[in-house]
């Protein structure tokens, strides 16, 4: 993951978690090197919650400095599913799974239920789901996942991968891709899955649920009907060849797509929920995206840690994260 930017992004992620969930304030967070190995050195005011500290997407090990020595301490992890659910898929244009978890973490930490982010089962919507990286992270962390993706082939690819993965892991599950019809009209193709890493929980009906629609993101409110979600987490298209379908031509720029879509996504978001959007600032200025969110009735999070995620991906992509809450 954008190795040169990882310390900066992790420090910003930690800062967001510290606002509502960590239980300790961040005094300092800066890169350092010990015996040739790179670390992020942090100084906290207070006793952090180990389960929240263990949420950091880039955390691999945790040490406490004691003089010139590092003492390892347990790093609490809350993943319910094996990490190869995220690491196996490889395809062009795939967003790095570590960055996707950063985006998910800071969005959940910005909801009204941030203090429960390691215990609560959230319902997470990715309305531009692609081939399901955000959906897989939601499932891996014990949440329910809802997605909308206009390209049916992407939904089919994710369905095939998830079906094979669940079988190989011998997890109790149900999964099916089928047409969705309402009033006799085909409105979408629908991937539905139920699963649990605990066979007893599955038998009792305590199951995580995945719902993925092959449809236009602008139809999200109609697809979900009366269903609402706790968080909207999405990686917006980076180029001008993406967007929603207008007739038969997909010709909306990312800026136009977001201006049309954000109000619709907001309509299915519960009060107290949050929207997290990663996007390319070369195509849309932060101020303009903030205005889109504000016009949709959202409150943009602008505390300093939220402004620390911008980083260069390549010559054409300068990526940032914006998070906004629904009052």
Steps between C-alpha positions, in 0.01 A plus 500: 500500500657828382798418725631853517164633621413216740638666818313824426174320422531278809565803720187667364300181551621479861406865552144438383464194724629705793223757462217261584607142566860454616469633855831685475620818329782497246784727609743396227507257208802495271706253297817365655756227426636247749781269387412571140129416544236768443244567773239758581586635844203633694462676831158487665339681790289239678458125483386399150244230440698203364211386280480842331877534463498160334263631233774702330525376144879523488569347842699177490658502846495721807792584728550720804831683511693440822826690479686364199289183490163418347268279702236319290142525620192318364330664206128432532340412166128472434492329161251214491607361162841407358693777326524313170143613438669833426842398372411231245313715243734660247373704206579828318378813674450332836526737796757391755323308776695676774383841380143371476515400864627848591197646325264258677663560840480878493140494376380265774698704756305807390153357563294550814600143596877549480552374854351166393696465177668174608183341642203631301387335180476792260319497168748636246399615151742535211292652219790476250599151602721390212620150573425518870808602698298718739232232529761238585652721770157557651441125513849429635440740788165349590263746333215471251579624150288659227633592158390646169711452187392590147722243326337159519826329409659645814214364710535161330875497564450583868226237530726234349792591726294520819323170427832320450657665805213408732508138382874469540480645851216260583295780649128453547336718239237557236578694184306562180507735201158546344276753323307745717149573373246738641147526362606264223788725386867408517668776704841347576701186539551424867773316687384392846706317757473402865796370696655454841842378615319341796287197398286525815431867433406420142255232609340739749450763228781732615643558153677775314327604182626621163278663239653616172290648220613514137338835428550876468616665820242775448232234558634426850195632692262303278706183534523518878137615534451555875836354603754739654874474564742620768781606269565571133858414404614532142797560272375737231605457135835667428451571130242651269406169336301385800171590649135418499320387189313773315292322238756267344804726536704519816620856465481661842820632648581406862403854606162479331441148627568600860282809478210278390574198716595640843145625576360158410753318713424736786130418476567139607742595778378491859523811715836479675654313208796615294611514137863437408612571143845450350549696179750652259550867579623565144139461387318662791627747761444421866295816542267396218447152643441654844233721344333199338485326838376811680225550242392140568455583869827355626745658743853478364765389750780756483701444820874491418537119484236484226717725285805273511410228250591663168777315315629442149417167337648572156540789259127519435360417843530702819273317743329637808225400743201705603272395787165658584234420759121497477350689796 
